[in-house]
């Protein structure tokens, strides 16, 4: 049977093979993704982000259990900007989810960024399509690591869970960091720690300041959704998890009703298309003006002050245009 | 007198005007930056990043005082992904630096990202060149906000100060987040809080795991620099600040001696060149395949499953190539 048919039937080995093709940028990956594309659209993609140490992995682990209990297939993609330091962290996170290791209805995969982060985002977008077409109804994307991956998560998710915990490092600071904007459902985890109620009050306050304009922030605010739910949990003690699941369900239903979810999915597709276009153009530039090969020499001439930045770049752009033209004569 | 000459003489109004030209993407900005470029290279660019609430602004404020005391001109660029929430935070940070507001040897400017973050990075890179050519010996870049700006800081800085504070949200979590890799000089601020010594021990441990391979991580590890200094400070109480200044001085001297600083500056230039090339190519694509105009329609056809992602993008790329060729006939 061919790979496309096997993936459609949910064959785990076929799925794993497809993911490897995507990660390794194999020539067949594009047509595979295109072939699976008509079957996509059935999954809910849940981004999970928030403070390091807030208990994201444990929370996802509990949500998997709840989703499995109502018969849904679940996939988890851990997006990890690979680092000499994070190896241990990944291992720890994976171990925490080991309770699901033998469940055929749960698929867990880490995506490491060996090269540039734009590459992970692209690969993750394609992997989501594979898992979507294979019938995983809930796909969690969890970040391990800093910064840029959080933005990646927002661009890939239908609903973003922002996980906070009480403590000195969070609270007002978290809000100051502007991270509040990216959340849809707010989770105050480790609710048994001191300061949990105070954190809730602060989150409520910051959310009350949130512009009602749906074009604010990232341009895809939840128009028609009354408010961002705040749920207090203790994933470790398995408390508040049903309420969290319900809050997600309600948020999704509201988003479907109001058209907000459709709007966000359009946004996701738009970002993906732009990313794909960028990568293709880079490939072209590499062919025609040998960017990767020439870059060190360009940098050197700038470093030695033998060139000036815009003059250099504008010359290369002109060369790129000429090369494209001369193609016609060949 | 022309703008270039005025900037070279350190005229603050001319500098402010140049920055506005750059931020507003005025046509003259490119040639202005090119004209100033030969005078650049004398500044040390210090990126300041770390946990929100760790006291970065107060720390920079104290460092400005120390730098001024030895007669150095200082500039501060606060890079801020503008957000409906962060307005108050910026104001607070600026107020904390107000002690230097009347000092003509100190230039403070916020750069807001109205559009995409790549835009801020580009503009900030050009603003650094203006300030560098105007004779500011120390240029601090401070982030306000989340994630992606931290990466921006690393790509723009000679030396990155990573500011941590004791407390539940930091410690092991900070290291797990992989943020440790981006620091050169580690500052444990608020050293009077409980847990400061424990945090230091943890930082030392994580740094001891750091790969000695200079190509690890972001590819510009401090080869030849024995170790990343860790300095404990209380910026608020003005304690440990001289030690921090000395640690930065030593790190710089070592970096100059070993060639590591030159290596990092080459890396910075390389990233800048790539960013410039990208922006130019985007402008070209907008002209030839009207990306901005067509993107909503492409997205719609994908959303309705009337197209497939790679087929669509590959068709547009082919069209881009044809359009470039047909130019020749006009």
Interface residues (C-beta under 8 A of the other chain):
Chain A: X30 X31 X33 X34 X35 X37 X38 X41 X51 X52 X53 X81 X83 X84 X85 X86 X89 X117 X144 X145 X146 X147 X148 X149 X150 X151 X165 X166 X167 X168 X169 X170 X172 X173 X174 X175 X176 X177 X178 X179 X180 X181 X182 X193 X206 X209 X210 X211 X216 X217 X262 X265 X266 X269 X270 X272 X273 X274 X276 X277 X278 X280 X281 X284 X285 X291 X295 X296 X298 X299 X300 X302 X303 X305 X308 X309 X310 X311 X312 X313 X314 X316 X317 X320 X321 X324 X325 X327 X328
Chain B: X30 X31 X33 X34 X35 X37 X38 X41 X51 X52 X53 X81 X83 X84 X85 X86 X89 X144 X145 X146 X147 X148 X149 X150 X151 X165 X166 X167 X168 X169 X170 X172 X173 X174 X175 X176 X177 X178 X179 X180 X181 X182 X206 X209 X210 X211 X216 X217 X262 X265 X266 X269 X270 X272 X273 X274 X276 X277 X278 X280 X281 X284 X285 X291 X295 X296 X298 X299 X300 X302 X303 X305 X308 X309 X310 X311 X312 X313 X314 X316 X317 X320 X321 X324 X325 X327 X328
